[in-house]
Every structure is written in C-alpha cells, then in structure tokens.
Amino acid sequence: MAIVHDFELDVRGEACPYPLIRTKQQVDRLQKGEVLKVLASDPVAPQNIDAWAKKSGNELLAVEVDGGTYNIFVRKG
C-alpha cells in the first residue's frame, strides 16, 4: 500500500549529512502528523534519518528502495 505524503524533499545526489540536515529543516516546518517523503541516493541516509527521528520524537514510517533511490517517509511527531 502506498503511503500518502503531504510534502516531498528530493536530496538525491547529496551525501550525508546534507540529506539529514535538509530533512530536519523540512520536518520542522510541518504540522504534527504530516508526512514528508524524502528521496535520497545516499545509502546511509535512511539510518541517519531513522536515528534522528527516534531522538527527536518523529516517526520513520517506511523506507522503500526504488532502483538507486531510497524513498524515506517521516511523520512529524
């Protein structure tokens, strides 16, 4: 089942820590419960975003791999 998202952030081609920094900036702008879809090509981005989400009270809903792209879904806590 596809996850419905409110916003999309494309950080493909960027290496960590930039995908995480930009994800954090975008999530800060969301309303509680909104979902951000992050498109990343850096293979460490999902783990970094997951670790940050746990610490920050947000929720990593899913990571889908589509070719070389990681679709990372984060819900604002």
Biopython code that builds the backbone (N, CA, C, O; Angstrom):
import numpy as np
from Bio.PDB.StructureBuilder import StructureBuilder

atoms = [
    (1, "MET", "N", (0.853, -1.198, 0.000)),
    (1, "MET", "CA", (0.000, 0.000, 0.000)),
    (1, "MET", "C", (0.889, 1.248, 0.000)),
    (1, "MET", "O", (1.853, 1.336, 0.760)),
    (2, "ALA", "N", (0.561, 2.173, -0.831)),
    (2, "ALA", "CA", (1.355, 3.402, -0.916)),
    (2, "ALA", "C", (1.077, 4.290, 0.297)),
    (2, "ALA", "O", (-0.060, 4.401, 0.758)),
    (3, "ILE", "N", (2.109, 4.901, 0.789)),
    (3, "ILE", "CA", (1.973, 5.835, 1.916)),
    (3, "ILE", "C", (1.630, 7.206, 1.344)),
    (3, "ILE", "O", (2.302, 7.700, 0.439)),
    (4, "VAL", "N", (0.590, 7.804, 1.876)),
    (4, "VAL", "CA", (0.193, 9.139, 1.438)),
    (4, "VAL", "C", (1.085, 10.150, 2.150)),
    (4, "VAL", "O", (1.222, 10.119, 3.373)),
    (5, "HIS", "N", (1.687, 11.043, 1.375)),
    (5, "HIS", "CA", (2.569, 12.040, 1.978)),
    (5, "HIS", "C", (2.081, 13.437, 1.623)),
    (5, "HIS", "O", (1.430, 13.643, 0.598)),
    (6, "ASP", "N", (2.405, 14.387, 2.484)),
    (6, "ASP", "CA", (1.980, 15.777, 2.308)),
    (6, "ASP", "C", (3.005, 16.591, 1.540)),
    (6, "ASP", "O", (2.650, 17.496, 0.785)),
    (7, "PHE", "N", (4.279, 16.268, 1.735)),
    (7, "PHE", "CA", (5.360, 17.032, 1.109)),
    (7, "PHE", "C", (6.430, 16.078, 0.628)),
    (7, "PHE", "O", (6.535, 14.949, 1.107)),
    (8, "GLU", "N", (7.230, 16.546, -0.331)),
    (8, "GLU", "CA", (8.308, 15.726, -0.869)),
    (8, "GLU", "C", (9.590, 16.546, -0.878)),
    (8, "GLU", "O", (9.581, 17.729, -1.218)),
    (9, "LEU", "N", (10.692, 15.905, -0.501)),
    (9, "LEU", "CA", (12.000, 16.547, -0.476)),
    (9, "LEU", "C", (12.957, 15.671, -1.272)),
    (9, "LEU", "O", (13.146, 14.498, -0.948)),
    (10, "ASP", "N", (13.560, 16.238, -2.310)),
    (10, "ASP", "CA", (14.469, 15.476, -3.168)),
    (10, "ASP", "C", (15.907, 15.867, -2.834)),
    (10, "ASP", "O", (16.345, 16.974, -3.147)),
    (11, "VAL", "N", (16.638, 14.948, -2.194)),
    (11, "VAL", "CA", (18.037, 15.195, -1.859)),
    (11, "VAL", "C", (18.947, 14.185, -2.579)),
    (11, "VAL", "O", (20.060, 13.914, -2.131)),
    (12, "ARG", "N", (18.461, 13.638, -3.693)),
    (12, "ARG", "CA", (19.289, 12.705, -4.457)),
    (12, "ARG", "C", (20.547, 13.421, -4.934)),
    (12, "ARG", "O", (20.502, 14.579, -5.347)),
    (13, "GLY", "N", (21.666, 12.711, -4.869)),
    (13, "GLY", "CA", (22.933, 13.291, -5.283)),
    (13, "GLY", "C", (23.668, 13.994, -4.152)),
    (13, "GLY", "O", (24.820, 14.395, -4.316)),
    (14, "GLU", "N", (23.014, 14.146, -3.007)),
    (14, "GLU", "CA", (23.658, 14.789, -1.860)),
    (14, "GLU", "C", (24.124, 13.721, -0.879)),
    (14, "GLU", "O", (23.430, 12.731, -0.648)),
    (15, "ALA", "N", (25.314, 13.932, -0.301)),
    (15, "ALA", "CA", (25.861, 12.984, 0.669)),
    (15, "ALA", "C", (25.587, 13.470, 2.082)),
    (15, "ALA", "O", (25.481, 14.671, 2.327)),
    (16, "CYS", "N", (25.473, 12.532, 3.006)),
    (16, "CYS", "CA", (25.279, 12.894, 4.405)),
    (16, "CYS", "C", (26.442, 13.765, 4.856)),
    (16, "CYS", "O", (27.579, 13.545, 4.440)),
    (17, "PRO", "N", (26.172, 14.744, 5.697)),
    (17, "PRO", "CA", (24.937, 14.893, 6.486)),
    (17, "PRO", "C", (23.834, 15.712, 5.822)),
    (17, "PRO", "O", (22.810, 15.967, 6.455)),
    (18, "TYR", "N", (24.007, 16.136, 4.559)),
    (18, "TYR", "CA", (23.025, 17.062, 3.971)),
    (18, "TYR", "C", (21.606, 16.513, 3.865)),
    (18, "TYR", "O", (20.661, 17.246, 4.155)),
    (19, "PRO", "N", (21.408, 15.237, 3.457)),
    (19, "PRO", "CA", (20.015, 14.750, 3.436)),
    (19, "PRO", "C", (19.343, 14.850, 4.801)),
    (19, "PRO", "O", (18.169, 15.210, 4.891)),
    (20, "LEU", "N", (20.087, 14.532, 5.868)),
    (20, "LEU", "CA", (19.516, 14.611, 7.216)),
    (20, "LEU", "C", (19.236, 16.058, 7.610)),
    (20, "LEU", "O", (18.174, 16.362, 8.153)),
    (21, "ILE", "N", (20.183, 16.948, 7.336)),
    (21, "ILE", "CA", (20.001, 18.365, 7.690)),
    (21, "ILE", "C", (18.771, 18.933, 6.982)),
    (21, "ILE", "O", (17.953, 19.618, 7.596)),
    (22, "ARG", "N", (18.651, 18.642, 5.693)),
    (22, "ARG", "CA", (17.517, 19.181, 4.933)),
    (22, "ARG", "C", (16.199, 18.533, 5.349)),
    (22, "ARG", "O", (15.156, 19.188, 5.352)),
    (23, "THR", "N", (16.247, 17.238, 5.702)),
    (23, "THR", "CA", (15.038, 16.562, 6.207)),
    (23, "THR", "C", (14.582, 17.219, 7.503)),
    (23, "THR", "O", (13.399, 17.503, 7.687)),
    (24, "LYS", "N", (15.545, 17.458, 8.407)),
    (24, "LYS", "CA", (15.225, 18.078, 9.694)),
    (24, "LYS", "C", (14.606, 19.460, 9.485)),
    (24, "LYS", "O", (13.605, 19.793, 10.120)),
    (25, "GLN", "N", (15.198, 20.267, 8.594)),
    (25, "GLN", "CA", (14.662, 21.612, 8.327)),
    (25, "GLN", "C", (13.231, 21.524, 7.797)),
    (25, "GLN", "O", (12.371, 22.312, 8.189)),
    (26, "GLN", "N", (12.980, 20.564, 6.907)),
    (26, "GLN", "CA", (11.648, 20.437, 6.303)),
    (26, "GLN", "C", (10.631, 19.944, 7.335)),
    (26, "GLN", "O", (9.514, 20.456, 7.397)),
    (27, "VAL", "N", (11.014, 18.951, 8.144)),
    (27, "VAL", "CA", (10.089, 18.413, 9.155)),
    (27, "VAL", "C", (9.730, 19.500, 10.175)),
    (27, "VAL", "O", (8.604, 19.548, 10.670)),
    (28, "ASP", "N", (10.697, 20.369, 10.484)),
    (28, "ASP", "CA", (10.423, 21.465, 11.424)),
    (28, "ASP", "C", (9.286, 22.363, 10.931)),
    (28, "ASP", "O", (8.596, 22.989, 11.735)),
    (29, "ARG", "N", (9.091, 22.425, 9.620)),
    (29, "ARG", "CA", (8.040, 23.280, 9.047)),
    (29, "ARG", "C", (6.681, 22.593, 8.983)),
    (29, "ARG", "O", (5.667, 23.248, 8.743)),
    (30, "LEU", "N", (6.653, 21.275, 9.196)),
    (30, "LEU", "CA", (5.402, 20.534, 9.063)),
    (30, "LEU", "C", (4.513, 20.719, 10.284)),
    (30, "LEU", "O", (4.976, 21.094, 11.361)),
    (31, "GLN", "N", (3.238, 20.449, 10.093)),
    (31, "GLN", "CA", (2.299, 20.372, 11.209)),
    (31, "GLN", "C", (2.366, 18.949, 11.765)),
    (31, "GLN", "O", (2.706, 18.012, 11.043)),
    (32, "LYS", "N", (2.042, 18.794, 13.038)),
    (32, "LYS", "CA", (2.045, 17.469, 13.677)),
    (32, "LYS", "C", (1.183, 16.497, 12.865)),
    (32, "LYS", "O", (0.046, 16.803, 12.506)),
    (33, "GLY", "N", (1.749, 15.323, 12.588)),
    (33, "GLY", "CA", (1.005, 14.292, 11.865)),
    (33, "GLY", "C", (1.208, 14.310, 10.359)),
    (33, "GLY", "O", (0.852, 13.349, 9.677)),
    (34, "GLU", "N", (1.781, 15.400, 9.825)),
    (34, "GLU", "CA", (2.036, 15.442, 8.388)),
    (34, "GLU", "C", (3.215, 14.538, 8.032)),
    (34, "GLU", "O", (4.094, 14.285, 8.857)),
    (35, "VAL", "N", (3.217, 14.056, 6.790)),
    (35, "VAL", "CA", (4.224, 13.097, 6.352)),
    (35, "VAL", "C", (5.077, 13.709, 5.243)),
    (35, "VAL", "O", (4.570, 14.291, 4.284)),
    (36, "LEU", "N", (6.385, 13.556, 5.410)),
    (36, "LEU", "CA", (7.358, 14.010, 4.419)),
    (36, "LEU", "C", (7.946, 12.793, 3.727)),
    (36, "LEU", "O", (8.371, 11.844, 4.386)),
    (37, "LYS", "N", (7.972, 12.818, 2.404)),
    (37, "LYS", "CA", (8.661, 11.780, 1.633)),
    (37, "LYS", "C", (10.003, 12.357, 1.199)),
    (37, "LYS", "O", (10.060, 13.376, 0.511)),
    (38, "VAL", "N", (11.092, 11.687, 1.613)),
    (38, "VAL", "CA", (12.438, 12.116, 1.250)),
    (38, "VAL", "C", (12.971, 11.160, 0.198)),
    (38, "VAL", "O", (12.971, 9.946, 0.398)),
    (39, "LEU", "N", (13.429, 11.712, -0.930)),
    (39, "LEU", "CA", (14.072, 10.901, -1.961)),
    (39, "LEU", "C", (15.573, 11.109, -1.819)),
    (39, "LEU", "O", (16.070, 12.222, -1.991)),
    (40, "ALA", "N", (16.293, 10.037, -1.505)),
    (40, "ALA", "CA", (17.731, 10.140, -1.268)),
    (40, "ALA", "C", (18.460, 9.054, -2.048)),
    (40, "ALA", "O", (17.921, 7.975, -2.295)),
    (41, "SER", "N", (19.687, 9.358, -2.429)),
    (41, "SER", "CA", (20.511, 8.356, -3.106)),
    (41, "SER", "C", (21.635, 7.860, -2.197)),
    (41, "SER", "O", (22.281, 6.860, -2.510)),
    (42, "ASP", "N", (21.875, 8.539, -1.085)),
    (42, "ASP", "CA", (22.936, 8.150, -0.155)),
    (42, "ASP", "C", (22.461, 6.962, 0.681)),
    (42, "ASP", "O", (21.462, 7.078, 1.391)),
    (43, "PRO", "N", (23.162, 5.811, 0.612)),
    (43, "PRO", "CA", (22.680, 4.624, 1.332)),
    (43, "PRO", "C", (22.674, 4.759, 2.845)),
    (43, "PRO", "O", (22.002, 3.975, 3.516)),
    (44, "VAL", "N", (23.399, 5.728, 3.416)),
    (44, "VAL", "CA", (23.345, 5.895, 4.878)),
    (44, "VAL", "C", (22.227, 6.843, 5.310)),
    (44, "VAL", "O", (21.947, 6.955, 6.503)),
    (45, "ALA", "N", (21.593, 7.518, 4.373)),
    (45, "ALA", "CA", (20.521, 8.463, 4.728)),
    (45, "ALA", "C", (19.389, 7.800, 5.512)),
    (45, "ALA", "O", (18.944, 8.372, 6.508)),
    (46, "PRO", "N", (18.896, 6.611, 5.110)),
    (46, "PRO", "CA", (17.792, 6.017, 5.896)),
    (46, "PRO", "C", (18.151, 5.785, 7.355)),
    (46, "PRO", "O", (17.345, 6.070, 8.241)),
    (47, "GLN", "N", (19.372, 5.261, 7.625)),
    (47, "GLN", "CA", (19.754, 5.008, 9.021)),
    (47, "GLN", "C", (19.898, 6.318, 9.784)),
    (47, "GLN", "O", (19.461, 6.424, 10.930)),
    (48, "ASN", "N", (20.507, 7.309, 9.154)),
    (48, "ASN", "CA", (20.700, 8.595, 9.832)),
    (48, "ASN", "C", (19.362, 9.240, 10.160)),
    (48, "ASN", "O", (19.168, 9.755, 11.261)),
    (49, "ILE", "N", (18.437, 9.212, 9.200)),
    (49, "ILE", "CA", (17.120, 9.828, 9.410)),
    (49, "ILE", "C", (16.342, 9.038, 10.466)),
    (49, "ILE", "O", (15.637, 9.627, 11.285)),
    (50, "ASP", "N", (16.467, 7.707, 10.449)),
    (50, "ASP", "CA", (15.787, 6.876, 11.448)),
    (50, "ASP", "C", (16.293, 7.204, 12.849)),
    (50, "ASP", "O", (15.498, 7.380, 13.772)),
    (51, "ALA", "N", (17.620, 7.288, 13.011)),
    (51, "ALA", "CA", (18.209, 7.584, 14.326)),
    (51, "ALA", "C", (17.765, 8.963, 14.806)),
    (51, "ALA", "O", (17.418, 9.134, 15.975)),
    (52, "TRP", "N", (17.776, 9.947, 13.904)),
    (52, "TRP", "CA", (17.338, 11.301, 14.264)),
    (52, "TRP", "C", (15.856, 11.316, 14.633)),
    (52, "TRP", "O", (15.461, 11.962, 15.604)),
    (53, "ALA", "N", (15.034, 10.601, 13.856)),
    (53, "ALA", "CA", (13.585, 10.588, 14.119)),
    (53, "ALA", "C", (13.297, 10.038, 15.519)),
    (53, "ALA", "O", (12.473, 10.590, 16.249)),
    (54, "LYS", "N", (13.977, 8.953, 15.887)),
    (54, "LYS", "CA", (13.756, 8.359, 17.218)),
    (54, "LYS", "C", (14.106, 9.351, 18.326)),
    (54, "LYS", "O", (13.387, 9.455, 19.320)),
    (55, "LYS", "N", (15.216, 10.081, 18.151)),
    (55, "LYS", "CA", (15.659, 11.026, 19.182)),
    (55, "LYS", "C", (14.774, 12.264, 19.246)),
    (55, "LYS", "O", (14.615, 12.869, 20.306)),
    (56, "SER", "N", (14.197, 12.638, 18.101)),
    (56, "SER", "CA", (13.504, 13.928, 18.014)),
    (56, "SER", "C", (11.994, 13.805, 18.210)),
    (56, "SER", "O", (11.285, 14.810, 18.179)),
    (57, "GLY", "N", (11.495, 12.582, 18.412)),
    (57, "GLY", "CA", (10.065, 12.413, 18.629)),
    (57, "GLY", "C", (9.254, 12.349, 17.351)),
    (57, "GLY", "O", (8.026, 12.439, 17.385)),
    (58, "ASN", "N", (9.937, 12.193, 16.214)),
    (58, "ASN", "CA", (9.246, 11.990, 14.949)),
    (58, "ASN", "C", (9.259, 10.495, 14.646)),
    (58, "ASN", "O", (9.842, 9.715, 15.399)),
    (59, "GLU", "N", (8.618, 10.089, 13.546)),
    (59, "GLU", "CA", (8.473, 8.666, 13.280)),
    (59, "GLU", "C", (8.877, 8.345, 11.848)),
    (59, "GLU", "O", (8.372, 8.942, 10.898)),
    (60, "LEU", "N", (9.799, 7.389, 11.709)),
    (60, "LEU", "CA", (10.131, 6.870, 10.388)),
    (60, "LEU", "C", (9.078, 5.823, 10.057)),
    (60, "LEU", "O", (9.008, 4.783, 10.712)),
    (61, "LEU", "N", (8.257, 6.091, 9.046)),
    (61, "LEU", "CA", (7.165, 5.170, 8.710)),
    (61, "LEU", "C", (7.646, 4.011, 7.857)),
    (61, "LEU", "O", (7.244, 2.868, 8.072)),
    (62, "ALA", "N", (8.516, 4.307, 6.875)),
    (62, "ALA", "CA", (8.950, 3.269, 5.947)),
    (62, "ALA", "C", (10.125, 3.764, 5.138)),
    (62, "ALA", "O", (10.339, 4.965, 4.979)),
    (63, "VAL", "N", (10.887, 2.801, 4.628)),
    (63, "VAL", "CA", (11.924, 3.089, 3.644)),
    (63, "VAL", "C", (11.685, 2.127, 2.489)),
    (63, "VAL", "O", (11.698, 0.910, 2.675)),
    (64, "GLU", "N", (11.468, 2.674, 1.299)),
    (64, "GLU", "CA", (11.298, 1.854, 0.113)),
    (64, "GLU", "C", (12.478, 2.116, -0.811)),
    (64, "GLU", "O", (12.857, 3.266, -1.035)),
    (65, "VAL", "N", (13.056, 1.045, -1.347)),
    (65, "VAL", "CA", (14.170, 1.199, -2.264)),
    (65, "VAL", "C", (13.636, 1.022, -3.684)),
    (65, "VAL", "O", (13.017, 0.010, -4.015)),
    (66, "ASP", "N", (13.894, 2.039, -4.514)),
    (66, "ASP", "CA", (13.418, 2.029, -5.898)),
    (66, "ASP", "C", (14.626, 2.278, -6.791)),
    (66, "ASP", "O", (14.997, 3.426, -7.039)),
    (67, "GLY", "N", (15.243, 1.191, -7.276)),
    (67, "GLY", "CA", (16.486, 1.338, -8.021)),
    (67, "GLY", "C", (17.541, 1.873, -7.077)),
    (67, "GLY", "O", (17.807, 1.270, -6.037)),
    (68, "GLY", "N", (18.149, 3.004, -7.425)),
    (68, "GLY", "CA", (19.161, 3.605, -6.561)),
    (68, "GLY", "C", (18.611, 4.684, -5.655)),
    (68, "GLY", "O", (19.378, 5.413, -5.027)),
    (69, "THR", "N", (17.289, 4.801, -5.574)),
    (69, "THR", "CA", (16.670, 5.851, -4.768)),
    (69, "THR", "C", (16.013, 5.244, -3.530)),
    (69, "THR", "O", (15.317, 4.231, -3.606)),
    (70, "TYR", "N", (16.251, 5.888, -2.391)),
    (70, "TYR", "CA", (15.590, 5.499, -1.145)),
    (70, "TYR", "C", (14.442, 6.462, -0.912)),
    (70, "TYR", "O", (14.648, 7.671, -0.805)),
    (71, "ASN", "N", (13.233, 5.927, -0.833)),
    (71, "ASN", "CA", (12.065, 6.744, -0.509)),
    (71, "ASN", "C", (11.828, 6.581, 0.992)),
    (71, "ASN", "O", (11.440, 5.512, 1.463)),
    (72, "ILE", "N", (12.071, 7.666, 1.730)),
    (72, "ILE", "CA", (12.042, 7.623, 3.190)),
    (72, "ILE", "C", (10.838, 8.455, 3.654)),
    (72, "ILE", "O", (10.725, 9.638, 3.334)),
    (73, "PHE", "N", (9.952, 7.816, 4.407)),
    (73, "PHE", "CA", (8.732, 8.500, 4.853)),
    (73, "PHE", "C", (8.832, 8.813, 6.340)),
    (73, "PHE", "O", (9.024, 7.919, 7.164)),
    (74, "VAL", "N", (8.699, 10.101, 6.672)),
    (74, "VAL", "CA", (8.816, 10.555, 8.067)),
    (74, "VAL", "C", (7.543, 11.290, 8.453)),
    (74, "VAL", "O", (7.088, 12.187, 7.742)),
    (75, "ARG", "N", (6.967, 10.896, 9.599)),
    (75, "ARG", "CA", (5.790, 11.613, 10.127)),
    (75, "ARG", "C", (6.234, 12.514, 11.261)),
    (75, "ARG", "O", (6.972, 12.104, 12.157)),
    (76, "LYS", "N", (5.764, 13.758, 11.202)),
    (76, "LYS", "CA", (6.077, 14.734, 12.262)),
    (76, "LYS", "C", (5.382, 14.288, 13.545)),
    (76, "LYS", "O", (4.186, 13.998, 13.550)),
    (77, "GLY", "N", (6.159, 14.238, 14.644)),
    (77, "GLY", "CA", (5.621, 13.805, 15.932)),
    (77, "GLY", "C", (5.057, 14.958, 16.734)),
    (77, "GLY", "O", (4.565, 14.756, 17.844)),
]
sb = StructureBuilder()
sb.init_structure("model")
sb.init_model(0)
sb.init_chain("A")
sb.init_seg("    ")
for serial, (resi, resn, name, xyz) in enumerate(atoms, 1):
    if name == "N":
        sb.init_residue(resn, " ", resi, " ")
    sb.init_atom(name, np.array(xyz, "f"), 0.0, 1.0, " ", f" {name:<3s}", serial, name[0])
structure = sb.get_structure()
